[in-house]
Amino acid sequence: MKKITIAELLSSKNILQEITVKGWVRTFRANRFIALNDGSTLNNIQCVVDFENTDEATLKRITTGAAIEIKGMLAESIGKGQSVEIQVSKITILGDCNPDEYPIQPKKHSLEFLRENAHLRIRTNTFSAVMRLRSALSFAVHKYFTENGFYNFHAPIITGSDAEGAGEMFQVSILDNINPPKTEEGKIDYSKDFFGKETNLTVSGQLEAETYAMALGKVYTFGPTFRAENSNTSRHLAEFWMIEPEVAFNNLDDNMDLAEDFIKSVITYVTINCKDDLAFLNDRLLQEDKTKPANERSEMSLIEKLNFVIENNFKRVSYTEAIDILRNCKPNKKKQFQYLIEDWGTDLQSEHERFLVEKHFKCPVILFDYPANIKAFYMRLNQDGKTVRAMDVLFPGIGEIVGGSQREERLDVLQQKIKDLNIDEKELWWYLDTRKFGTAEHSGFGLGFERLVQFVTGMGNIRDVIPYPRTPQNAEF
């Protein structure tokens, strides 16, 4: 007999068919009603046990978390909340679950407790919904780029260059930690290491993607990136996934168009294809909001927030205009911002970005033309000599979700910027070659995938939208 998923059964019109289904017990009531889930949907299917024809030993083994196989008849349900149920003819226990030891009991658990049990938290409604949405978003990313003529490019994870110039990178080495080989000057001799030079885990696949864009036209990377930043905020991870398109012959305006169209497309995809999971998370946030003081409650529900992004044109504002708005706004004048805005050149914080989106413009915002000294070396210098063709996309509730730029294609300007920042030009000889051989304007951006998942699911902590978060002092599982 063909196995069938619970998602298929719940949408089935073939009543009175013999079926076999496997899953995990969520609850077992009155020795008669099993709520069974197999991960294919948020919803359980009710299985009605004929306890008079089921031996007592089997009934005792039907506990929350147990894996079982059910054979029976799919029938129209007489109970509320579901259209079908299974009239059970046979139960086989596939894997016992000791109720005295199993931590994921059918009750409310704190998110912190579930992080400590990250290997089992996926069995809760909240995390199964989040991870199904994460999977759907991942598919939507690849779907969008494939349908728009992009080629997927796998950037190296081990690299000898620092794309961001921040120096917060994890080192990759097989040298003896206690007694590494030394040079005559007493420094570690990386020529004796596996790669013959100092190497790290990548913070971005952008530089390599640029080289491929200059031959294939439109490429994108979607892979793991790493940052050794000692940050324990709800918005940072040490290991995270980045989506990075690079497009030859695109200027900054084209780049902003691409970012807006891409974001709207992937969010639209999940609003159409993940309605049950989004409805559950929407209700979860509404219940959570009721426990907060009135001034801390969200102005929009989760689904309203997603539609807010899909339906509104992103407002494009220069950094200079944004600074003027922030400098003169009430929270700044009344010293309500944690970081006060005083001078042009200030690096904006999340509180400033959210004010622009949520209070001032009331729509997603793209800031552009940032001061050169707060942005990376590869961004194209404007004619004013003090700003670069950078862009950040700002969202409600989260602040910056996308960072990108038109890249500096002029060899002499790029070389000068590298020199000014004391970056070793020899390490980037291959990157500079693209400016020697058929250079052209090109642009791209990076979108932190977990930030996108966090926005779409409404989860307050980024550690709850990745299966096994890697953060300072934490590499469990």
Residue, then its C-alpha position, 0 to 999 in steps of 0.5 A: m500500500k502506498k504511503i501518503t503524507i498527512a498534507e495530502l490526506l488533509s486535502s484528499k477528496n477520496i473518503l473511505q479509502e484504505i491508507t497507510v501513514k507514518g508520523w510522530v504522536r503529538t498528543f494521545r487523548a482518552n486512549r482513543f484520539i491520536a494527533l499525528n504529524d509527519g512534518s509535511t504540514l503544520n496540521n495534525i491528522q486525528c486518528v481514532v483508535d478502536f481501543e477494544n481491538t488494540d492490545e494494552a501494551t501497544l496503547k501504553r507505548i503511544t506517547t508524545g514523540a513516539a514514531i508510529e505507523i497507522k493503517g486504516m480508513l480515511a473517513e469524514s470527520i464528525g469533529k470540529g476543525q478538520s474535514v477528515e480523520i483516520q479510523v484506525s485498523k492497525i498501529t505499529i510502534l516504530g520508535d518508542c519515546n519515554p515521556d519521563e525523559y522527552p523534553i518536548q511535551p505538549k505545553k508552552h516552552s520558552l525559546e531559550f529552552l528550545r535553543e538548548n534543545a535545538h535538535l528537538r525544537i523542530r518538533t514544535n509547531t513554531f519551529s516546524a513552521v519557521m523551517r518550512l518557510r525557510s525552505a520555501l524562501s530558499f526555493a523562491v530565491h533560486k526560482y527568481f534568479t533562474e527565471n531571470g537569466f542568472y547563473n548560480f555560482h558557488a563561491p569558495i568558502i576558504t579564501g585568502s582575501d577579506a572582502e569587507g576589509a573588517g578583519e573579523m574572520f575565522q582562520v583556517s589552519i592545520l599548523d600546530n597550535i602550541n608550537p607552530p613553525k616560525t619565520e626568522e622574524g619570529k612570526i608564524d610561517y604560513s608557507k608551511d601551512f596547508f595552503g602555503k599562505e594565511t587563509n580564512l573562512t569567507v565573509s562574502g562571495q562577492l569578489e569572486a562573483e564579480t569575476y564571473a559576472m564579467a563573463l557570464g553577465k548575471v550570476y548569484t551566490f547563495g552560500p554560507t559565510f562567516r564572521a568572527e564578530n563578538s556580538n551577542t545581539s538578536r540580529h547577528l550570527a557567526e555563521f549565516w547564509m548570504i544571497e549575492p547577485e552580481v550583474a555586469f553593465n548594471n548601475l546603481d539604479d538598476n541595482m536598486d530595481l533588482a533588489e526591490d523586485f527580488i525581495k517582493s517576488v520571494i515574499t509574494y511566493v511564500t504568501i501564496n504557498c505557505k498560508d497555513d504556516l504564516a497564519f500560525l505565526n501571525d496568530r502567535l505574534l498577535q498573542e505575544d503582543k497582548t502580553k506587552p505594554a501598549n507602547e511596545r506592541s506592533e502597529m502591523s500584524l505579520i501578514e500586514k507587514l509582508n503585504f506592506v513590503i509587497e504593495n509599497n514602492f520602496k522610497r529612495v532617499s540619499y544618505t544626506e537627505a536621511i541625515d537631515i531628516l534624522r538630525n531634525c526629528k523629534p526622537n533626536k532632538k529629545k535625545q530619545f535615540q540611543y545614538l544621537i545624530e549630530d554630524w554628516g558622516t555618522d554610521l546609521q544604527s538600527e534605531h535610525e533605519r527603523f525610524l525612517v521606515e516605520k515613522h517617517f516614510k511609512c514604507p520600505v526605504i532604500l538609502f544611497d550615496y553613503p560617505a566613502n569612509i564608512k563603506a567598503f573599498y570596492m564601492r564606486l566613488n562619486q564625482d564629489g569625491k566623498t560619497v560612494r554609489a552604495m545602497d541599503v534596503l531598510f525594512p520595518g521591524i528589522g532595519e537594514i536587510v540588503g547592502g549593495s553598491q555599484r562596484e568601482e570599475r576604474l583601475d586607478v581609482l580602485q588601486q588608490k582606495i586599496k592603498d589608502l586602506n593599507i590593503d595588500e594589492k598583491e592579495l587582490w591581483w586577480y580582482l584587479d585584473t578584471r579592471k584591466f581586461g574589458t572593464a565595465e560598470h557592474s553592480g550587486f548586493g548582499l542579502g543575509f538570508e537569516r534576516l529575510v527569514q526573520f522578517v518573514t516569520g516574525m521571529g524576534n531572534i535570528r538564532d531561531v531562524i537557522p537550524y543550529p545557530r553559531t554564536p560567541q561561546n556556542a557551537e553546540f550540536 
